[in-house]
Amino acid sequence: MSEFLAMGGYAAFVWPCAGLSFAILAGLALAARRRLRGVQRRLRQLNARPEEGAWELRA
């Protein structure tokens, strides 16, 4: 197990890159979720008060 964690002497390069990759992916997932909620909220607002002649979106 310790050989795997040492990554053949490259652990100082591999593990920070793996951690940074995970942090970036987690940040992207959170940003996408936040954006989705904002769009859903906006659609609910538009559905609550449709304007004359506008298409009606119902979820």
N, C-alpha and C positions, 0 to 999 in steps of 0.2 A: 504494500500500500504506500509506503514512504517513497518507493521508486516512482510510482505513478504521480504522487504529489510533487516530487522534485522535477518531474518532466525532463529527465536527462540533463539536468543542469540549467534548463531554460525557464524554470518556474518563475523567476523574477520578471520575465517578459510575458509569459503565458497567462498567469493568474490576473495581473492588472488588466490585460486586454480582455479577458473573459469577464471581469467585473465591470469594466467600462461598457462592454457590449450589452451586458444585462441591464445596466442602468439606462442606456439609451433606449433599448427596447421597452423597458418599463415606462419611461417617459413618453414614448410615442403612444403606447397603449392608453396611458392616462389622458394624453392630449386628445386622442381620438374619441375616448369616452366623454370627455368634457364637451367636445364639439358636437357630438351626437345629441347630448342632452340639451345643448343650446338650440340646435335645429328643431328638436322635438318641441321645446318650449315655444319657439317662434311659430311653429305650425299650429299648436294649440291656440295661440293668440289669434292667428289669422282665421282659424275655424270658428272662434267665438264671435267674431264680428266680420262676416264676409261683406265686402263692398259690392255695390250695385254693378252688375255685369261681370264680376270676377268669377273665376272658376271656384267651385266649392270643393275643398279638400276634406275628406272625412277619414279619420283613422279607425 
